[in-house]
Structure formats: structure tokens, C-alpha cells
Amino acid sequence: MVLAALCPLGLSAQGIADVVASLEKSGCYEANASFNVSLPQSDNDVVYNVSLSSAPSPSDPLSPCSYLTEWTMDTPSGVVKGFSAYYDGHHYRYRNERLQEYHTEWDSIPFMPRGNSEGVQASAQFTDLYPSYIARELSRMNSDGRYTITVKPDAIFDGKKAIQVMAVMKVNDVTAMEKRFIFDASTLLPLRIDTESNPGQITEQSMLVTYTYPESMGCPDISEEALTTAYPEVFEKYRENNFRIENLAGTQVPTFSLPTTTGERYTYHRGDRFAAPTVIALLDPSAGFNSELVGAVRGAVDRLPSQADVIWVFNSTNIDAIEAIVPAIRPGEHLLMNGKSLARDCGAASLPVVIMTDSSGKVKNVVLGFNNELGNVVLQTMALVE
């Protein structure tokens, strides 16, 4: 590793350490970035417009920040969109009508680095554009003997004082990569990143990132609830697992307001009380075993020593299909339709799902799918709640 400082009055031999320390302390962060990729064998550049927002997470061993990255790309067939997000051991990434999610509670292995590969939270597209991740990259370069790093603290960029960090990677005396970082001299926030991979070779690739900033920055709200609110269709249509629904026990039933099959509306606000302990069945009329599920839930409720209500929620608006499964409701029952939003907010990637709550609206148990023990599970759970 060779470190050269080009200005004796600026950052000296400790220049990289100073830059890294400042980037690590960037705090709440928001920026827009243009990410441009050029290939010598192609006449058309690939251009992404990227929205970056992050909040520091100093106590998180998996990532220096929580973040939400949104991107768009113009293609001949239209605009392509995607996003990735990380917070507190949870990572989501969406593109090509596929929502992938990773949770340390389920499996921590994807979050662990292996060899030269980063964990999923650090390898998501555009994560390396965040200041705290740039700090990690510069630290790695600084400790890697293949890199020569040059710091120019008196650079000028766009007519303003800037700091330039140039990193050149050589393998067997052949330049494999040249990367130039331009930082604002006063804030140390990144302004531009130029990368040349395999310069002069047939596999040469150029990447240019330019940043723009809002007048003020705030910390983003990054949670599953915030993500499902921001991307309702993605979580309704493209979610691939039941992580959220399996961890619903102990939480409050989310707010919902859904039409009944008779043209009325049933509304529940998170934190409200139900009239009695309540079973909420989320159903798809096209799935199998619906009639058996209805019979099992009703049989369990009939055997309870005290009252329990049942809310049948179908993800369809086909009244004929719904009423073929529940042709008539009984006292204490409600028949709702168009319930995709409730299934989404509960985190149900597949149906049916039976949710059992107490009168305060707290979820006590959840059953995924139908099985022959469903009636007994409902009976045993609801007999113990008030």
C-alpha cells in the first residue's frame, strides 16, 4: 500500500484515516445519484437514477447504517424500477417482479461475509454509494497492498474546494482498476466517483456516479410497516415468504377497512378493542380446503365456554365465489372481501391464514394453511384468551 499526499498543508499521511472517519460520521443522509455505465463495445450507456437515504446504526454489527435505496432505469420497453432496504437484521430487495427478503431470525448465514463476498445487506445494488460504505471501501483499499492511494486535499470540483482520493489497483504490474473519489471539502460528502475497470483492455468498463443533495437531510423511517406502506403492490403480489405472518403473534392487528358482501363496511383501527376474542381467517376462494377450514373454525368456536367472534376475510371481490364458501353468516361473524391489503399488512405471502386475537386486538396465535388439527388449535388458543 502506498499513500501519497499531494498537498503538505492539507491532509498528510493520515489523510485517508481522516476521510474515513468523517464519512463514518455522516449521520442522517439523503441524496440523489446518477449512475452511468459505459462499455467500449456499446454505443448506449446504461443510466440509473438512484435515490439514497440512510440513518446511522452504530450498534448494528451487520451494517454501519440502515438504508433505503430506490432506483429507476429507462429501457426501450419502459421504465424499470426497484429498491433495496436494510434495518436491524432485515434486508429486502425488489426487482423484476420479485421481492426477496432476508431475516437474521430465520437465517443469519446470508448476512455473513464469505471470502471476498459481502453479506446480502452490503452487496445490494448501489449500497456502496453510501458514505459509510465508501468509508469501508477506502479502509479496505488502504490495507490492501495492491492499491496505491493518492490524496489531493486542494482539489477543485465544479468551482468549489474539494478533496480528491485516487485509488489505483495493480495486479502483476498491470492496472486492473482506477477509482477517483471527489468529496466536498467542508462536509466530506461524496460529489463524484469515477471508476475505470481494466483500462485499455477489451473488457474495459467505465462507471460515473454524480451526487446531488437536498437543502436539508433527515433520517428515513425504515421498517417493514413503512416499506409495505410505500410499496403496497410489491408486498401484495411479489412477496415470496411468510416471515412476517409467522412472527405476528404478540403484536396488534393492523388497521383495516374492508367492504362486506352486502355493501357495508367493517373498519378496525390498530389498538382498538374487539367486542370479544376474535378469529380472523384470511382466505382465497380459489384455494382448496376452504369449506373444511370454515367448518373447523366454526366447530371450535361452538365448543368454547364463552363468546368468540369470527371475521372471514377474502382476498377476492367475487361475491358468488365467496358466498359459495360462506353462504350465510352466523351471529358474531363478519364476511369481508377485497382483503389483499390486510393480508399484505399482516405479511401473509400465501393463504389461508387463521389469526387468533384477544379482545384487545393482540394476536395470540397464527396458523398457516389448513390441517386436521386446526380446530383443536383454535379451541385451545381461544379458550385461554379474554
Number of C-alpha atoms within 10 A of each C-alpha: 13 14 18 17 19 16 13 11 9 14 19 18 13 11 20 23 16 14 21 20 15 17 22 20 15 17 18 17 23 22 18 18 21 17 22 16 16 17 15 14 10 8 8 10 14 15 18 19 17 22 19 22 23 29 22 19 16 13 10 13 10 20 21 22 26 27 28 25 22 20 21 15 15 13 10 5 6 8 9 13 17 19 20 22 24 28 23 17 17 20 24 20 21 19 15 9 12 15 19 15 18 21 18 13 10 9 9 13 13 15 21 14 15 10 6 6 10 14 17 21 26 20 13 18 16 19 20 15 20 24 24 25 19 19 22 16 13 19 16 12 19 19 11 13 12 19 23 18 22 19 26 21 23 17 19 16 16 7 7 10 15 23 26 24 23 21 23 19 21 16 10 7 8 10 17 19 19 20 18 19 19 23 24 18 18 10 11 20 22 24 19 21 20 16 20 19 17 18 16 12 10 10 11 16 18 19 18 18 21 15 18 14 14 10 6 8 14 13 15 17 16 18 16 19 13 12 16 18 14 11 11 15 14 18 25 20 14 16 21 15 16 15 18 15 21 16 15 19 17 12 14 19 24 17 15 15 15 20 17 19 18 9 7 9 13 13 9 15 13 14 14 15 14 16 14 19 24 27 25 21 23 27 28 21 23 11 10 14 15 18 12 16 23 16 14 22 21 19 15 19 22 13 12 15 10 13 16 25 20 23 19 21 26 27 21 17 16 13 17 12 15 23 14 11 16 16 11 10 13 11 7 13 17 17 24 26 22 19 21 23 20 21 25 22 21 25 23 25 20 20 20 24 24 22 23 26 28 23 17 19 24 23 22 18 20 22 17 17 17 18 12 10 9 19 21 14 18 24 20 13 15 25 18 11 17 14
